[in-house]
Amino acid sequence: MHKITVIGVGPGGRESLTGAAQAAITRADVLLGGRRHLETFASGGRETFTLANNLINAVQFIKDRRHLRVAVLATGDPGMYGILDFLRRHFEPEDIEVIPGISAVQEAFARLVMPWQDAVILSAHGRDTGALVEIIKNSSKVAVLTGPESTPVRLAGLLTEAGLGERASFVCTDLTLPGEKVTGLKIKDLIGYPEGNRHNCVMVIVDE
Ligand SMILES: C[S@@+](CC[C@H](N)C(=O)[O-])C[C@H]1O[C@@H](n2cnc3c(N)ncnc32)[C@H](O)[C@@H]1O
């Protein structure tokens, strides 16, 4: 039986794929990943499984193929609000190996030339926005992984209502991908910013 290899492929651009990740992808017999990741990184006649809202089916698919080298492609780093959390609920840690990737959060702070050891990292995916606002209020540096239901514009509205409109924010969209954009605005000015509705985004908020 082989270990299940969980590979962080970075935020999406080919240049952000590490050498170790590339080697693990090349070695794999079977690849699982989102459609975009499979299109970008999975070449050559191997069996694939496209991950969407079918994670439970993916578990059985993997279990049936443990005699093969199975690799799961994950955005950024798999351990940072990624698929590792889910896989750890279905497989033992000794059955998994992780190839770390460059997280979208790392890439965002790199663009801003900003150290981030003091940052609070939050995900807005499926999370109560009230709790999110409360944490942001009490933190001087935050990175939020935004989502379709919590875009930067929507969060900016809630944060402005909570009295945080004067804080600096940076909207880092489509990092490493064509169309990458990084914009700095006060939170209150983000409300009318059309690009703030794109959701493949890390929003950094700083209390300067
Ligand atoms: C499910 S989380 C996965 C995070 C991932 N594990 C990581 O380490 O970056 C997906 C979120 O990551 C952020 N993200 C992923 N790729 C991105 C990119 N290329 N540019 C900006 N944000 C990105 C977005 O907030 C997106 O909603």
PDBQT file of the ligand as one rigid body, heavy atoms in Angstrom, charges set to zero:
ROOT
HETATM    1  C1  LIG A 301     -10.366  26.648   0.292  1.00  0.00    +0.000 C 
HETATM    2  S1  LIG A 301      -9.283  28.003   0.470  1.00  0.00    +0.000 S 
HETATM    3  C2  LIG A 301      -7.773  27.229   0.208  1.00  0.00    +0.000 C 
HETATM    4  C3  LIG A 301      -6.553  28.002   0.690  1.00  0.00    +0.000 C 
HETATM    5  C4  LIG A 301      -5.258  27.262   0.354  1.00  0.00    +0.000 C 
HETATM    6  N1  LIG A 301      -5.148  26.036   1.100  1.00  0.00    +0.000 N 
HETATM    7  C5  LIG A 301      -4.009  28.100   0.537  1.00  0.00    +0.000 C 
HETATM    8  O1  LIG A 301      -3.124  27.718   1.290  1.00  0.00    +0.000 OA
HETATM    9  O2  LIG A 301      -3.919  29.133  -0.127  1.00  0.00    +0.000 OA
HETATM   10  C6  LIG A 301      -9.578  28.852  -1.024  1.00  0.00    +0.000 C 
HETATM   11  C7  LIG A 301      -9.370  30.339  -0.841  1.00  0.00    +0.000 C 
HETATM   12  O3  LIG A 301      -7.987  30.645  -0.966  1.00  0.00    +0.000 OA
HETATM   13  C8  LIG A 301      -7.835  31.917  -1.568  1.00  0.00    +0.000 C 
HETATM   14  N2  LIG A 301      -7.091  31.751  -2.827  1.00  0.00    +0.000 N 
HETATM   15  C9  LIG A 301      -6.784  30.595  -3.451  1.00  0.00    +0.000 A 
HETATM   16  N3  LIG A 301      -6.103  30.833  -4.572  1.00  0.00    +0.000 NA
HETATM   17  C10 LIG A 301      -5.971  32.180  -4.658  1.00  0.00    +0.000 A 
HETATM   18  C11 LIG A 301      -5.347  33.057  -5.600  1.00  0.00    +0.000 A 
HETATM   19  N4  LIG A 301      -4.732  32.588  -6.697  1.00  0.00    +0.000 N 
HETATM   20  N5  LIG A 301      -5.407  34.390  -5.368  1.00  0.00    +0.000 NA
HETATM   21  C12 LIG A 301      -6.020  34.867  -4.277  1.00  0.00    +0.000 A 
HETATM   22  N6  LIG A 301      -6.616  34.083  -3.360  1.00  0.00    +0.000 NA
HETATM   23  C13 LIG A 301      -6.592  32.769  -3.549  1.00  0.00    +0.000 A 
HETATM   24  C14 LIG A 301      -9.238  32.475  -1.815  1.00  0.00    +0.000 C 
HETATM   25  O4  LIG A 301      -9.620  33.198  -0.684  1.00  0.00    +0.000 OA
HETATM   26  C15 LIG A 301     -10.042  31.178  -1.913  1.00  0.00    +0.000 C 
HETATM   27  O5  LIG A 301     -11.407  31.404  -1.616  1.00  0.00    +0.000 OA
ENDROOT
TORSDOF 0
